[in-house]
Amino acid sequence: MRIRGGGEQPESWPLLVLALLAWSLSGAAVQAAPDESGPMERVVYHVNYDDPERQEFALYSIQNHLRAVGVAQMDVKVVVHGRGVGLLQRAVDDYNVQAMILNLRHQGVVFKVCAATLERKELDRETDLFEVDKEDIVPNGVMALARLQAAGYQYIKP
């Protein structure tokens, strides 16, 4: 597990691991859905707002959706652009948000980040954002949303 934003692991690192474990054991972890024989659900979550409570609610909503349907039956993308990149900026130093993002990624959730937003805000994906790799960057967030919807993804804006 790689944590960006600091170099050495913080002294609170064990607390992050315990928080992630507690969150998993509390029912937030993925559980098999009662009927996993249905069709694959393809959804795209849209985050373009800079309200930390609403952003964390979006992460909880995604986790609840995965738990309700079952990870094996879901293909989930999260498109982050505009003010929404604040979520990934805040996560650099917020170990609770890091734990939520890592847990979702572990379950196959893919985060897509708008290159146009990064350029406009002069942000570097490697140093200013948490867990954003080169392949996570899309040229334009709105275009990515439109293309995913055209490909059959259901749009959700929590």
C-alpha positions in Angstrom: 0.0 0.0 0.0 1.5 3.3 -1.0 0.7 6.5 0.8 1.6 9.8 -0.9 2.1 13.1 0.6 4.8 12.6 3.2 7.7 10.3 2.4 7.9 8.5 5.8 4.8 6.9 7.2 3.2 9.0 9.9 3.2 7.9 13.5 -0.6 7.5 13.2 -0.1 4.9 10.4 -1.3 2.1 12.7 -4.4 4.1 13.4 -5.1 4.3 9.7 -4.8 0.6 9.4 -7.1 0.1 12.4 -9.6 2.6 11.0 -9.7 0.7 7.7 -10.1 -2.6 9.5 -12.8 -1.3 11.7 -14.6 0.3 8.8 -14.4 -3.1 6.9 -15.7 -5.0 9.9 -18.5 -2.5 10.6 -20.4 -3.6 7.6 -19.0 -1.1 5.2 -16.9 -3.9 3.6 -18.2 -5.7 0.7 -20.6 -8.5 1.3 -21.9 -10.8 -1.3 -25.3 -9.7 -2.5 -28.2 -12.2 -2.1 -28.5 -12.7 -5.8 -25.4 -12.2 -7.9 -26.8 -13.8 -11.0 -28.2 -10.6 -12.4 -26.6 -8.5 -15.1 -23.5 -6.4 -14.5 -24.4 -2.9 -13.1 -22.3 -0.2 -14.7 -22.4 3.2 -13.0 -20.5 6.5 -13.1 -20.4 8.7 -10.0 -19.9 12.4 -10.7 -18.0 14.5 -8.1 -17.5 18.2 -9.1 -18.2 20.0 -5.8 -15.8 21.1 -3.0 -17.9 20.2 0.0 -16.0 17.8 2.2 -19.1 16.3 3.8 -20.8 15.8 0.5 -17.6 14.3 -1.0 -17.3 11.8 1.9 -21.0 11.0 1.5 -20.3 10.2 -2.2 -17.6 7.7 -1.0 -20.0 6.1 1.5 -22.7 5.9 -1.2 -20.4 4.1 -3.5 -19.5 1.6 -0.7 -23.1 1.1 0.1 -24.0 0.5 -3.6 -21.2 -2.1 -3.8 -22.4 -3.8 -0.7 -26.0 -3.9 -1.9 -25.3 -5.2 -5.4 -22.0 -7.1 -4.8 -18.6 -6.2 -6.1 -18.6 -9.0 -8.7 -21.8 -7.5 -10.3 -20.5 -3.9 -10.5 -18.3 -1.8 -12.7 -17.9 1.6 -11.0 -16.2 4.7 -12.2 -15.9 8.0 -10.4 -15.3 11.1 -12.5 -13.7 13.9 -10.6 -13.3 17.4 -12.1 -13.6 21.1 -11.3 -14.0 21.7 -7.6 -14.3 17.9 -7.0 -10.5 17.5 -7.2 -10.5 19.0 -3.7 -11.4 15.5 -2.5 -8.1 14.1 -3.8 -6.2 17.1 -2.6 -7.6 16.8 0.9 -6.9 13.0 0.9 -3.1 13.7 0.7 -3.2 14.6 4.4 -6.5 13.1 5.6 -5.9 9.4 6.5 -9.6 8.7 6.9 -10.4 9.8 3.3 -7.3 7.8 2.2 -8.6 4.7 3.8 -12.0 5.1 2.1 -10.4 5.7 -1.3 -8.0 2.8 -1.0 -10.8 0.5 0.1 -12.9 1.4 -2.9 -10.0 1.0 -5.3 -9.3 -2.4 -3.7 -12.9 -3.3 -4.7 -12.3 -2.3 -8.3 -13.6 1.3 -8.3 -11.8 3.4 -10.9 -11.3 7.1 -10.3 -10.9 9.3 -13.4 -9.5 12.8 -13.0 -9.9 15.7 -15.5 -6.6 16.9 -17.1 -8.2 20.2 -18.0 -9.0 20.9 -14.3 -5.4 19.9 -13.2 -4.0 22.3 -15.8 -6.3 25.2 -14.9 -5.6 24.8 -11.2 -1.9 24.1 -11.8 -2.0 20.8 -9.9 0.5 18.0 -10.2 -1.1 14.5 -10.0 2.0 13.0 -8.3 2.4 15.6 -5.5 -0.9 17.4 -5.1 -3.4 14.5 -5.3 -3.8 11.2 -3.6 -3.5 8.0 -5.6 -3.8 9.4 -9.1 -1.8 7.5 -11.7 -1.2 8.6 -15.3 -3.8 6.2 -16.5 -6.4 7.8 -14.2 -6.2 11.1 -16.1 -8.8 11.8 -18.8 -8.6 14.8 -21.1 -11.9 16.3 -19.9 -14.2 15.3 -17.1 -17.5 16.2 -18.8 -16.4 14.4 -22.0 -15.6 11.3 -19.9 -19.1 11.5 -18.3 -20.8 11.7 -21.7 -18.8 8.9 -23.1 -19.4 6.6 -20.2 -23.1 7.3 -20.3 -23.1 6.6 -24.1 -21.4 3.3 -23.3 -24.2 2.3 -21.0 -23.1 3.6 -17.6 -25.8 4.9 -15.3 -25.1 8.4 -14.0 -25.2 9.2 -10.3 -24.4 12.5 -8.6 -24.6 12.0 -4.8 
